[in-house]
Amino acid sequence: MSSSGPPRDVYAETLAVFDKRDDPTEPLTTPEVADSLDADRRAVHDRLEQLVSQGDLGVKDVGTNTQVWWRPHSDGASGVGISEATVRQLFENVPDPYLIVEPDEYEIVAVSDAYLEATMTEREAILGQTLFETFPADPDDPSPEGVPRLQRSLNRVTEQHVEDVMPVTHYPVPAQDAADDKFEDRWWSPVNTPLFDSNDALSYIIHHVQDVTPLVDAFLGEDEIDLSDELDIDASHLTADMLLQTRRLYEAREEAYERERQQQAVADLGQFALEVDDLDALLDAAARRLSDALDAEYCGVFDLHEGSETLLIRQGVGWDEDVVGDVTVSAADAESQAAYTLENEHPIVVEDLPTEPRFSGPELPTDRDVRSCISTVIDSPDDPWGILGVYDSETQAFSEDDVSFVVSVANVLAEAIERKQYESELERSNERLEQFAYAASHDLREPLRMVSSYLRLIEDRYGDDLNDEAREFLDSAVGGAERMRDTIEGLLQYSRVETEGEPLCPVDLDDVVADVLRDLEVQIGECDADVEVEELPRVMGDASQLRQVFQNLLSNGLRYSGDRPPRVRISAERDGREWAVSVEDEGIGIDPTDQDRVFEVFQRGEPRDDHDGSGIGLAMCRRIVERHGGEIWVDSEPGEGATFSFTLRGVSGSECRLS
């Protein structure tokens, strides 16, 4: 089960796969490299990791189970490069207004002279400052458009790693020749562009602007000037129609971006609902997503107590600490928004709560000067679980997309709640079933032990007096009792898989299989079996239960070998973060119609003979593998052997260190 490392030239062959391409830096997946080399994927993956450690390749995770590899850019044979100081000097002398910011806090790290001239600032005054510290919002402008638009544009570049072209935007800047609190009107045409490092990670954002204030002033009629003669501005800015169209396009794109953000939030929340066991954590995450996406001050998830006429604010955002989990509102008051929401299949949208004629505002929001809100039922009005609501103290005209977003989040919560209720009921049912199986098996063992004892007693006392037929009957009864005992023991083990299993920890499968081979040494020798075991990985598991899996699968491979000496091969192949372990034999095989059924309790493949087992072994294997978070299946054809495969989670680096 040991293996020696590949010869050195295999690394050169692997690198050649990249170097022979038109662009050696183009990423390739492990299967693509393995197919080019006509080699085992696991072995190729190990080579690729070694080449990464040597600095010959780069690597990046692009999915749950997928990595890509590439050749880094070469710096050239001469070794001559451009110094950082030279690059900075070249950038500062670029004739267009540019600055470079870091993507986290938007701290300014470089600025061109043209940018300093356009914004009337000094390099020493803005380097090291964030973009919004250097150009703060005008306190005299109660609703500036420039600040939130620039913030959204930078966020879009950071999140989506794409260039963002903003429309002509009003963004006053501090006046340099006046007091500190004076601002000067400016109109800008900004573009924000991502800059990536060699590993495709976002390292900087290039912020490019053009000052189009003279054009806007001319368009607004403040100056009578000849645009074509006196303005040194790109031709794209030289018509008022272009300005208006740009703004309309930007507004449409903003709506699309917000819709995309909401859809992504729903998708993320749905994924989180599948991963988290704590319902309150899901409800809290939903409230925060809604509040952030709709820029609402408050969000509440109200739980309608079964058999009650009150709604408990189960989770929420914006409320005082003593409100969430403690305060209730009435669901019975016919004039309340809560009762009105519960009676309607559609969401309730309110733009100005104090003037709302359909109902009176609930006490909880009105105490906080709420004016606008959206509320909708979680689940169905016929059997509601509760209410989801968002509230704001400002009058808002919610869009159809906003309302659909709230309904989609409520649907995610309803499905998650229904699934968790089903899982809880299923868990209780399984517990009752396990208790029944344990009790039934335990109660059967004592009478069976008595039957076996009396059969042995008959054999001991009267064996010499029995004829051949009577002895055959007695042997059949003893054999049946022994098989029944094995079945009962199997049922007991099957019922204890969940309750008596050990916590999962790093397990070396080589050691597990070695123990199994020692236990089956006599059986292997008697049938002259050939068992081949490849090098196996370390996985997260319960060593005792995994030993049962291997023992059952290997025993089946020996038992159902047909007329030939058994040949069994045990191997493993990595699949992302998991390992697919296979036990392959060359025996009688299993009909495709039986391949799902063989994993059920008391089910066996055909043909059956006197050596059939209890019908619990494969069912036990499946239950153990599922307890480990994996899957088990069989690929087989009659007369061509069978390959049983199952997946186990590999050991991560942190788990290796802990072990």
C-alpha positions as CSV (number, residue, x, y, z in Angstrom):
1,M,0.0,0.0,0.0
2,S,3.0,2.2,-0.2
3,S,3.9,4.1,-3.3
4,S,7.1,5.8,-4.5
5,G,7.2,9.3,-6.0
6,P,7.1,9.7,-9.7
7,P,10.3,10.3,-11.6
8,R,11.4,13.9,-12.0
9,D,10.6,14.1,-15.7
10,V,6.9,13.8,-15.0
11,Y,7.0,17.4,-13.7
12,A,8.5,18.6,-16.9
13,E,5.9,16.7,-18.9
14,T,3.2,18.4,-16.8
15,L,4.6,21.9,-17.4
16,A,4.9,21.1,-21.1
17,V,1.1,20.8,-21.2
18,F,0.9,24.5,-20.4
19,D,3.9,25.6,-22.3
20,K,2.7,24.1,-25.6
21,R,-0.5,26.2,-25.6
22,D,-0.7,29.5,-27.4
23,D,-1.2,31.2,-24.1
24,P,0.6,29.2,-21.3
25,T,-1.1,31.4,-18.6
26,E,-4.6,30.2,-19.7
27,P,-6.1,28.2,-16.8
28,L,-6.6,24.5,-17.0
29,T,-8.6,22.1,-14.7
30,T,-7.1,18.9,-13.3
31,P,-9.1,16.6,-15.6
32,E,-7.9,18.7,-18.7
33,V,-4.3,18.2,-17.6
34,A,-4.8,14.5,-16.8
35,D,-6.5,13.9,-20.2
36,S,-3.6,15.6,-22.0
37,L,-1.1,13.3,-20.2
38,D,-3.4,10.3,-20.3
39,A,-2.6,9.8,-16.6
40,D,-4.5,9.2,-13.3
41,R,-6.2,12.4,-12.1
42,R,-5.1,11.9,-8.5
43,A,-1.5,11.5,-9.5
44,V,-1.7,14.5,-11.7
45,H,-3.3,16.6,-8.9
46,D,-0.4,15.7,-6.6
47,R,2.1,16.8,-9.3
48,L,0.2,20.1,-9.9
49,E,0.3,20.8,-6.1
50,Q,4.0,20.1,-6.0
51,L,4.6,22.5,-9.0
52,V,2.6,25.2,-7.2
53,S,4.8,24.8,-4.1
54,Q,7.9,25.2,-6.4
55,G,6.5,28.4,-7.8
56,D,6.1,26.9,-11.3
57,L,2.3,27.1,-11.4
58,G,-0.5,29.2,-9.9
59,V,-3.7,27.7,-8.5
60,K,-7.2,29.0,-7.6
61,D,-10.4,27.5,-6.3
62,V,-13.3,28.3,-8.7
63,G,-16.0,26.1,-7.2
64,T,-16.8,23.7,-4.4
65,N,-14.9,20.9,-6.0
66,T,-12.9,22.5,-8.8
67,Q,-9.5,24.1,-9.1
68,V,-7.7,25.7,-12.1
69,W,-4.0,25.8,-12.7
70,W,-1.9,28.1,-14.9
71,R,1.6,29.2,-15.7
72,P,2.5,32.6,-14.1
73,H,3.6,35.4,-16.4
74,S,7.3,35.4,-17.1
75,D,9.3,38.5,-16.4
76,G,11.5,37.9,-19.4
77,A,15.0,36.6,-19.8
78,S,16.9,39.8,-19.3
79,G,15.8,40.4,-15.7
80,V,15.5,44.1,-16.4
81,G,12.3,45.6,-14.9
82,I,10.8,49.0,-14.2
83,S,11.1,50.3,-10.7
84,E,8.1,51.2,-8.6
85,A,9.4,54.8,-8.5
86,T,9.5,55.0,-12.3
87,V,6.0,53.5,-12.5
88,R,4.6,56.1,-10.0
89,Q,6.3,58.9,-11.9
90,L,4.9,57.8,-15.2
91,F,1.4,57.5,-13.7
92,E,1.6,61.0,-12.1
93,N,2.4,62.5,-15.4
94,V,-0.5,60.9,-17.3
95,P,-2.4,63.8,-19.0
96,D,-5.8,62.6,-17.8
97,P,-7.3,62.9,-14.3
98,Y,-6.7,59.6,-12.5
99,L,-6.3,58.3,-9.0
100,I,-5.9,54.8,-7.6
101,V,-7.6,53.6,-4.4
102,E,-7.5,50.4,-2.4
103,P,-10.7,48.3,-2.7
104,D,-11.4,47.9,1.1
105,E,-11.7,51.5,2.5
106,Y,-11.1,53.3,-0.9
107,E,-7.8,54.7,0.5
108,I,-6.0,56.9,-2.1
109,V,-2.6,55.5,-2.9
110,A,-1.7,57.4,-6.1
111,V,-3.0,60.4,-8.0
112,S,-2.1,62.0,-11.3
113,D,-1.2,65.7,-11.7
114,A,-4.1,66.2,-14.0
115,Y,-6.5,64.9,-11.3
116,L,-5.0,67.4,-8.7
117,E,-5.5,70.2,-11.2
118,A,-9.1,69.2,-12.0
119,T,-10.1,68.9,-8.3
120,M,-8.0,71.7,-7.0
121,T,-6.3,69.5,-4.4
122,E,-2.7,68.8,-3.2
123,R,-1.1,65.4,-3.4
124,E,0.2,65.5,0.2
125,A,-3.2,66.4,1.4
126,I,-5.1,63.4,-0.1
127,L,-2.6,60.5,-0.2
128,G,-3.5,58.1,2.6
129,Q,-7.0,59.5,2.9
130,T,-10.1,57.7,1.8
131,L,-11.9,59.0,-1.2
132,F,-14.9,60.2,0.9
133,E,-12.6,61.9,3.4
134,T,-11.0,63.8,0.6
135,F,-14.2,64.7,-1.0
136,P,-16.9,64.8,1.7
137,A,-20.6,65.4,1.1
138,D,-21.7,69.1,1.2
139,P,-23.6,69.5,4.5
140,D,-25.8,72.1,2.9
141,D,-27.0,69.6,0.3
142,P,-29.7,67.6,2.1
143,S,-29.9,64.9,-0.6
144,P,-26.7,64.7,-2.6
145,E,-26.7,62.4,-5.6
146,G,-23.0,62.2,-6.1
147,V,-22.0,60.5,-2.8
148,P,-24.4,57.5,-2.9
149,R,-23.9,57.1,-6.6
150,L,-20.1,57.0,-6.2
151,Q,-20.4,54.6,-3.3
152,R,-22.6,52.3,-5.2
153,S,-20.3,52.4,-8.2
154,L,-17.3,51.5,-6.2
155,N,-19.2,48.7,-4.4
156,R,-20.2,47.3,-7.8
157,V,-16.6,47.2,-8.9
158,T,-15.5,45.5,-5.7
159,E,-18.3,43.0,-5.7
160,Q,-18.6,42.1,-9.4
161,H,-15.0,42.9,-10.5
162,V,-16.2,44.8,-13.6
163,E,-15.7,48.4,-14.8
164,D,-18.5,50.8,-13.9
165,V,-19.2,53.9,-16.0
166,M,-21.2,56.5,-14.1
167,P,-23.4,59.1,-15.7
168,V,-22.6,62.8,-15.5
169,T,-23.0,63.4,-11.8
170,H,-23.3,66.4,-9.5
171,Y,-20.7,66.3,-6.8
172,P,-19.6,69.5,-5.1
173,V,-16.0,69.7,-3.8
174,P,-14.5,71.8,-1.1
175,A,-13.5,75.2,-2.6
176,Q,-9.8,75.8,-2.3
177,D,-9.9,79.5,-2.2
178,A,-12.6,79.9,0.4
179,A,-13.3,78.9,4.0
180,D,-13.2,75.2,5.0
181,D,-17.0,74.9,5.0
182,K,-17.5,76.3,1.5
183,F,-18.2,73.9,-1.4
184,E,-18.1,74.6,-5.1
185,D,-20.5,73.1,-7.6
186,R,-18.9,70.6,-10.0
187,W,-20.2,68.1,-12.5
188,W,-18.2,65.0,-13.3
189,S,-18.1,62.1,-15.7
190,P,-16.5,59.3,-13.7
191,V,-15.3,55.7,-14.6
192,N,-14.2,53.2,-12.0
193,T,-12.0,50.3,-13.3
194,P,-10.8,47.2,-11.4
195,L,-7.1,46.4,-11.4
196,F,-6.1,42.7,-10.7
197,D,-2.8,41.1,-9.5
198,S,-1.2,38.0,-11.1
199,N,-3.6,35.7,-9.1
200,D,-6.7,37.6,-10.4
201,A,-7.4,39.1,-7.0
202,L,-8.7,42.7,-7.0
203,S,-5.8,44.9,-5.8
204,Y,-6.8,48.4,-6.7
205,I,-9.5,50.5,-8.3
206,I,-8.6,53.2,-10.9
207,H,-10.9,56.2,-10.6
208,H,-11.0,58.3,-13.8
209,V,-13.0,61.5,-14.0
210,Q,-13.6,64.4,-16.4
211,D,-14.8,67.7,-15.2
212,V,-17.8,68.6,-17.4
213,T,-19.0,71.6,-15.3
214,P,-18.7,74.1,-18.2
215,L,-20.8,71.9,-20.4
216,V,-23.5,71.5,-17.8
217,D,-23.5,75.2,-17.1
218,A,-23.9,75.9,-20.8
219,F,-26.7,73.3,-21.0
220,L,-28.5,74.9,-18.1
221,G,-28.3,78.3,-19.7
222,E,-25.9,79.9,-17.2
223,D,-23.3,80.8,-19.8
224,E,-23.6,81.7,-23.4
225,I,-20.6,80.0,-24.9
226,D,-19.7,78.2,-28.1
227,L,-19.4,74.6,-26.9
228,S,-17.3,73.4,-29.9
229,D,-14.8,76.2,-29.7
230,E,-14.3,76.8,-26.0
231,L,-14.6,73.5,-24.3
232,D,-11.8,70.9,-24.2
233,I,-14.1,67.9,-23.5
234,D,-14.6,64.5,-25.2
235,A,-17.1,64.6,-28.0
236,S,-19.4,62.2,-26.1
237,H,-20.2,65.0,-23.7
238,L,-21.0,67.7,-26.3
239,T,-24.7,67.4,-26.6
240,A,-27.4,67.9,-24.0
241,D,-29.3,64.9,-25.4
242,M,-26.3,62.7,-24.6
243,L,-26.4,63.9,-21.0
244,L,-30.0,63.1,-20.7
245,Q,-29.7,59.7,-22.3
246,T,-26.7,58.8,-20.1
247,R,-28.7,59.7,-17.0
248,R,-31.7,57.6,-18.2
249,L,-29.5,54.6,-19.0
250,Y,-27.8,54.9,-15.6
251,E,-31.1,55.0,-13.8
252,A,-32.3,51.9,-15.7
253,R,-29.0,50.2,-14.9
254,E,-29.4,51.1,-11.2
255,E,-32.8,49.5,-11.2
256,A,-31.4,46.4,-12.8
257,Y,-28.5,46.3,-10.4
258,E,-30.8,46.7,-7.4
259,R,-33.0,43.9,-8.8
260,E,-30.0,41.7,-9.3
261,R,-28.8,42.4,-5.7
262,Q,-32.3,41.4,-4.4
263,Q,-32.3,38.2,-6.5
264,Q,-28.8,37.4,-5.2
265,A,-29.9,38.1,-1.7
266,V,-32.8,35.6,-2.1
267,A,-30.5,33.0,-3.6
268,D,-28.0,33.4,-0.8
269,L,-30.7,33.2,1.8
270,G,-32.1,30.1,0.3
271,Q,-28.6,28.5,0.4
272,F,-28.2,29.6,4.0
273,A,-31.5,28.0,4.8
274,L,-30.2,24.7,3.6
275,E,-27.0,24.9,5.6
276,V,-28.1,26.3,8.9
277,D,-30.0,24.3,11.6
278,D,-30.9,27.2,13.8
279,L,-34.2,28.8,12.7
280,D,-33.6,32.0,14.6
281,A,-30.3,32.5,12.8
282,L,-32.1,32.2,9.5
283,L,-34.8,34.6,10.6
284,D,-32.2,37.1,11.8
285,A,-30.3,36.8,8.5
286,A,-33.5,37.4,6.5
287,A,-34.3,40.5,8.6
288,R,-30.9,42.0,8.1
289,R,-30.9,41.3,4.3
290,L,-34.3,43.0,3.9
291,S,-33.3,46.0,6.0
292,D,-30.0,46.5,4.1
293,A,-31.5,45.9,0.6
294,L,-34.5,48.2,1.1
295,D,-32.6,50.8,3.3
296,A,-35.3,50.4,5.9
297,E,-34.9,51.3,9.6
298,Y,-36.8,48.4,10.9
299,C,-37.6,44.8,9.9
300,G,-39.5,42.3,11.9
301,V,-40.3,38.6,11.7
302,F,-43.5,38.0,13.7
303,D,-44.3,34.5,15.0
304,L,-48.1,33.7,15.3
305,H,-48.3,31.6,18.4
306,E,-50.3,28.4,17.7
307,G,-53.8,28.7,19.2
308,S,-53.1,32.3,20.2
309,E,-54.2,35.7,18.9
310,T,-50.8,37.5,19.4
311,L,-47.7,37.9,17.3
312,L,-44.3,37.7,18.9
313,I,-41.5,39.7,17.3
314,R,-39.3,36.7,17.0
315,Q,-36.3,38.3,15.2
316,G,-35.8,41.8,13.8
317,V,-33.5,44.7,13.0
318,G,-33.6,48.3,14.4
319,W,-35.7,47.5,17.5
320,D,-34.6,48.0,21.1
321,E,-32.9,45.0,22.7
322,D,-35.9,44.4,25.0
323,V,-38.3,44.2,22.1
324,V,-37.1,41.2,20.1
325,G,-38.1,37.9,21.6
326,D,-40.4,39.6,24.2
327,V,-42.9,42.1,22.8
328,T,-46.1,40.9,21.1
329,V,-48.7,42.7,19.0
330,S,-52.4,41.7,18.6
331,A,-53.5,39.6,15.6
332,A,-57.1,39.8,16.6
333,D,-57.8,43.5,16.3
334,A,-59.8,43.8,13.1
335,E,-58.6,47.3,12.5
336,S,-54.9,46.5,12.9
337,Q,-52.4,46.1,10.0
338,A,-51.4,42.7,11.4
339,A,-54.9,41.3,11.2
340,Y,-55.4,42.9,7.8
341,T,-52.2,41.3,6.5
342,L,-53.1,37.8,7.8
343,E,-56.5,38.0,6.0
344,N,-55.0,38.8,2.6
345,E,-53.1,36.6,0.2
346,H,-51.3,39.6,-1.3
347,P,-48.6,41.7,0.4
348,I,-49.8,45.0,2.1
349,V,-47.9,48.1,1.0
350,V,-48.2,51.4,2.9
351,E,-46.6,54.6,1.7
352,D,-48.0,56.9,4.5
353,L,-49.2,55.0,7.5
354,P,-50.8,58.0,9.4
355,T,-53.1,58.6,6.5
356,E,-53.8,54.9,5.7
357,P,-57.6,54.4,5.5
358,R,-57.6,50.6,5.5
359,F,-56.5,50.0,9.0
360,S,-54.9,51.6,12.1
361,G,-51.2,51.3,12.5
362,P,-49.9,48.7,15.0
363,E,-48.6,50.2,18.2
364,L,-45.1,48.9,17.8
365,P,-44.3,50.7,14.5
366,T,-46.3,53.9,15.2
367,D,-44.4,54.4,18.5
368,R,-41.3,54.7,16.3
369,D,-42.9,57.2,13.8
370,V,-43.1,54.6,11.0
371,R,-44.6,56.0,7.9
372,S,-44.1,53.4,5.1
373,C,-44.0,49.7,5.2
374,I,-44.5,46.3,3.5
375,S,-46.0,43.3,5.3
376,T,-46.8,39.9,4.0
377,V,-47.8,36.5,5.4
378,I,-45.2,33.8,6.0
379,D,-46.8,30.6,4.6
380,S,-50.4,30.8,3.5
381,P,-53.4,32.8,4.9
382,D,-55.2,29.5,5.5
383,D,-52.4,28.3,7.9
384,P,-50.1,31.3,8.5
385,W,-46.8,30.9,10.5
386,G,-46.5,34.6,11.0
387,I,-45.7,37.9,9.3
388,L,-42.6,39.4,7.7
389,G,-42.6,43.2,7.6
390,V,-40.2,46.1,6.8
391,Y,-40.8,49.6,8.1
392,D,-39.2,53.1,7.6
393,S,-39.8,56.5,9.2
394,E,-39.5,58.2,5.8
395,T,-42.3,58.1,3.2
396,Q,-41.2,55.6,0.5
397,A,-42.7,54.7,-2.8
398,F,-41.8,51.0,-2.9
399,S,-41.3,49.5,-6.4
400,E,-42.9,46.3,-7.6
401,D,-39.4,44.8,-7.4
402,D,-39.2,45.8,-3.7
403,V,-42.6,44.1,-3.0
404,S,-41.6,41.0,-4.9
405,F,-38.3,40.9,-3.0
406,V,-40.2,40.9,0.4
407,V,-42.5,38.1,-0.8
408,S,-39.6,36.0,-2.1
409,V,-37.9,36.2,1.3
410,A,-41.1,35.3,3.0
411,N,-41.4,32.3,0.7
412,V,-37.8,31.2,1.5
413,L,-38.7,31.4,5.2
414,A,-41.9,29.5,4.7
415,E,-40.2,26.7,2.9
416,A,-37.4,26.5,5.5
417,I,-39.9,26.4,8.3
418,E,-41.9,23.7,6.7
419,R,-38.7,21.7,6.0
420,K,-37.5,22.0,9.5
421,Q,-40.9,21.0,10.9
422,Y,-40.8,17.9,8.6
423,E,-37.2,17.1,9.6
424,S,-38.2,17.4,13.3
425,E,-41.1,15.0,12.8
426,L,-38.9,12.7,10.8
427,E,-36.3,12.7,13.5
428,R,-38.8,11.9,16.1
429,S,-40.2,9.1,13.9
430,N,-36.7,7.7,13.4
431,E,-36.0,7.8,17.1
432,R,-39.2,5.9,17.8
433,L,-38.3,3.4,15.0
434,E,-34.8,2.9,16.5
435,Q,-36.3,2.4,19.9
436,F,-38.7,-0.2,18.5
437,A,-36.0,-2.0,16.6
438,Y,-33.8,-2.1,19.7
439,A,-36.6,-3.2,22.0
440,A,-37.8,-5.8,19.5
441,S,-34.3,-7.2,18.9
442,H,-33.5,-7.2,22.5
443,D,-36.7,-9.0,23.5
444,L,-36.1,-11.7,20.7
445,R,-32.7,-12.6,21.9
446,E,-33.7,-14.3,25.1
447,P,-36.3,-16.7,23.7
448,L,-33.9,-17.4,20.7
449,R,-31.1,-18.2,23.2
450,M,-33.5,-20.7,24.9
451,V,-34.3,-22.3,21.6
452,S,-30.7,-22.7,20.7
453,S,-29.9,-24.1,24.1
454,Y,-32.6,-26.8,23.9
455,L,-31.5,-27.7,20.3
456,R,-27.9,-28.3,21.5
457,L,-29.2,-30.2,24.5
458,I,-31.2,-32.5,22.2
459,E,-28.2,-33.0,20.0
460,D,-25.9,-33.8,23.0
461,R,-28.3,-36.3,24.7
462,Y,-30.1,-37.9,21.8
463,G,-27.7,-37.4,18.8
464,D,-26.7,-41.0,18.7
465,D,-30.3,-42.2,18.6
466,L,-31.3,-40.0,15.7
467,N,-31.5,-41.3,12.1
468,D,-30.1,-39.3,9.2
469,E,-33.4,-37.5,8.4
470,A,-33.9,-36.4,12.0
471,R,-30.2,-35.2,12.2
472,E,-30.8,-33.2,9.0
473,F,-33.9,-31.6,10.6
474,L,-31.9,-30.8,13.7
475,D,-29.0,-29.3,11.8
476,S,-31.4,-27.1,9.8
477,A,-33.1,-25.9,13.0
478,V,-29.7,-25.1,14.6
479,G,-28.5,-23.3,11.4
480,G,-31.8,-21.3,11.3
481,A,-31.4,-20.3,14.9
482,E,-27.8,-19.1,14.3
483,R,-28.9,-17.1,11.3
484,M,-31.7,-15.5,13.3
485,R,-29.2,-14.6,16.0
486,D,-27.0,-12.9,13.4
487,T,-30.0,-11.1,12.0
488,I,-31.0,-9.8,15.5
489,E,-27.4,-8.7,16.2
490,G,-27.4,-6.9,12.8
491,L,-30.7,-5.1,13.7
492,L,-29.2,-4.0,17.0
493,Q,-26.1,-2.6,15.3
494,Y,-28.3,-1.0,12.6
495,S,-30.4,0.8,15.2
496,R,-27.3,2.1,17.0
497,V,-25.5,3.7,14.1
498,E,-26.7,7.2,15.0
499,T,-27.0,6.9,18.7
500,E,-23.7,5.0,19.6
501,G,-21.4,6.3,16.9
502,E,-18.2,8.2,17.8
503,P,-17.6,11.8,16.8
504,L,-16.0,12.2,13.4
505,C,-12.3,12.8,13.5
506,P,-9.3,12.3,11.1
507,V,-9.0,8.6,10.2
508,D,-6.3,6.9,8.1
509,L,-8.1,4.5,5.8
510,D,-4.9,2.5,5.3
511,D,-5.0,1.5,9.0
512,V,-8.7,0.8,8.9
513,V,-8.4,-1.6,5.9
514,A,-5.3,-3.3,7.4
515,D,-7.4,-4.1,10.5
516,V,-10.1,-5.6,8.3
517,L,-7.6,-7.7,6.3
518,R,-6.3,-9.1,9.6
519,D,-9.8,-10.0,10.7
520,L,-10.6,-11.7,7.4
521,E,-7.1,-13.4,7.1
522,V,-8.5,-16.9,7.5
523,Q,-11.4,-16.4,5.1
524,I,-9.0,-14.9,2.5
525,G,-6.6,-17.8,2.8
526,E,-9.3,-20.4,2.6
527,C,-10.7,-19.1,-0.7
528,D,-7.3,-18.2,-2.2
529,A,-8.4,-14.6,-2.7
530,D,-6.2,-11.9,-4.2
531,V,-6.9,-8.6,-2.4
532,E,-5.2,-5.5,-3.9
533,V,-5.2,-2.3,-1.9
534,E,-4.0,1.0,-3.3
535,E,-2.8,3.9,-1.1
536,L,-5.8,5.3,0.7
537,P,-6.4,8.8,2.1
538,R,-7.1,10.3,5.5
539,V,-10.8,11.2,5.9
540,M,-13.1,12.5,8.6
541,G,-14.9,9.5,10.1
542,D,-15.7,7.1,12.8
543,A,-13.0,4.4,12.5
544,S,-15.1,1.7,14.1
545,Q,-18.0,2.3,11.7
546,L,-15.8,2.6,8.7
547,R,-14.3,-0.7,9.6
548,Q,-17.8,-2.2,9.4
549,V,-18.3,-0.8,5.9
550,F,-15.0,-2.2,4.6
551,Q,-15.6,-5.6,6.3
552,N,-19.1,-5.9,4.8
553,L,-18.0,-4.9,1.3
554,L,-14.9,-7.0,1.3
555,S,-16.8,-10.1,2.7
556,N,-19.4,-9.7,-0.1
557,G,-16.6,-9.6,-2.7
558,L,-15.1,-12.9,-1.3
559,R,-18.5,-14.6,-0.8
560,Y,-20.0,-13.8,-4.3
561,S,-16.9,-14.6,-6.4
562,G,-18.5,-17.4,-8.4
563,D,-16.4,-20.4,-9.4
564,R,-13.1,-18.5,-9.7
565,P,-10.8,-17.4,-6.8
566,P,-12.0,-14.0,-5.6
567,R,-10.1,-10.9,-6.8
568,V,-10.9,-7.6,-4.9
569,R,-9.4,-4.2,-5.5
570,I,-9.8,-1.3,-3.0
571,S,-8.9,2.2,-4.3
572,A,-9.8,5.9,-3.8
573,E,-10.0,9.0,-6.1
574,R,-10.2,12.6,-4.9
575,D,-13.2,14.6,-6.0
576,G,-12.7,18.2,-4.8
577,R,-12.9,18.1,-1.0
578,E,-14.3,14.5,-1.0
579,W,-12.8,11.1,-1.6
580,A,-14.7,8.5,-3.6
581,V,-13.6,5.1,-2.2
582,S,-14.3,2.0,-4.3
583,V,-14.3,-1.8,-3.5
584,E,-14.2,-3.7,-6.8
585,D,-14.7,-7.4,-7.3
586,E,-14.8,-9.8,-10.3
587,G,-17.7,-11.9,-9.0
588,I,-21.2,-12.8,-10.1
589,G,-22.4,-9.2,-10.3
590,I,-25.8,-7.6,-9.6
591,D,-28.6,-7.1,-12.0
592,P,-29.2,-3.4,-12.6
593,T,-32.8,-3.7,-11.4
594,D,-31.6,-4.9,-8.0
595,Q,-28.9,-2.2,-7.5
596,D,-31.0,0.2,-5.5
597,R,-32.9,-2.5,-3.6
598,V,-29.7,-4.2,-2.2
599,F,-29.2,-1.2,0.2
600,E,-32.6,-1.8,1.8
601,V,-32.9,-3.8,5.0
602,F,-33.5,-7.6,4.4
603,Q,-33.0,-7.2,0.7
604,R,-30.4,-9.1,-1.4
605,G,-29.4,-9.4,-5.0
606,E,-30.1,-12.5,-7.0
607,P,-29.2,-15.3,-7.1
608,R,-29.7,-16.4,-3.5
609,D,-28.0,-19.5,-2.1
610,D,-27.1,-21.0,1.2
611,H,-24.4,-18.5,1.8
612,D,-26.6,-15.5,1.7
613,G,-26.2,-13.1,4.6
614,S,-28.7,-11.5,6.8
615,G,-29.7,-8.8,4.3
616,I,-28.6,-6.1,6.7
617,G,-24.9,-5.6,5.7
618,L,-25.4,-3.3,2.8
619,A,-28.2,-1.4,4.5
620,M,-25.7,-0.9,7.4
621,C,-23.1,0.4,5.0
622,R,-25.5,2.9,3.6
623,R,-26.6,4.2,7.0
624,I,-23.0,4.6,8.2
625,V,-22.0,6.4,5.0
626,E,-25.0,8.7,5.2
627,R,-24.1,9.4,8.9
628,H,-20.7,10.6,7.5
629,G,-22.4,12.9,5.1
630,G,-21.6,10.8,2.0
631,E,-23.3,8.6,-0.6
632,I,-23.0,4.9,-1.5
633,W,-23.8,3.2,-4.8
634,V,-23.0,0.2,-6.9
635,D,-22.0,-0.2,-10.6
636,S,-22.5,-3.8,-11.9
637,E,-23.6,-6.1,-14.6
638,P,-24.5,-9.8,-14.1
639,G,-21.3,-11.9,-14.5
640,E,-19.0,-8.9,-14.7
641,G,-18.4,-8.2,-11.0
642,A,-19.5,-5.2,-9.0
643,T,-17.9,-1.9,-7.8
644,F,-19.3,-0.5,-4.6
645,S,-18.3,3.2,-4.2
646,F,-18.9,5.7,-1.4
647,T,-17.9,9.2,-0.6
648,L,-16.2,10.6,2.5
649,R,-15.0,14.1,3.4
650,G,-11.3,14.6,3.2
651,V,-9.2,16.0,6.1
652,S,-8.6,19.8,5.8
653,G,-5.3,21.4,6.8
654,S,-6.7,22.8,10.1
655,E,-8.2,19.3,11.0
656,C,-4.8,17.8,10.3
657,R,-3.2,20.2,12.7
658,L,-5.8,19.5,15.4
659,S,-5.3,15.8,15.0
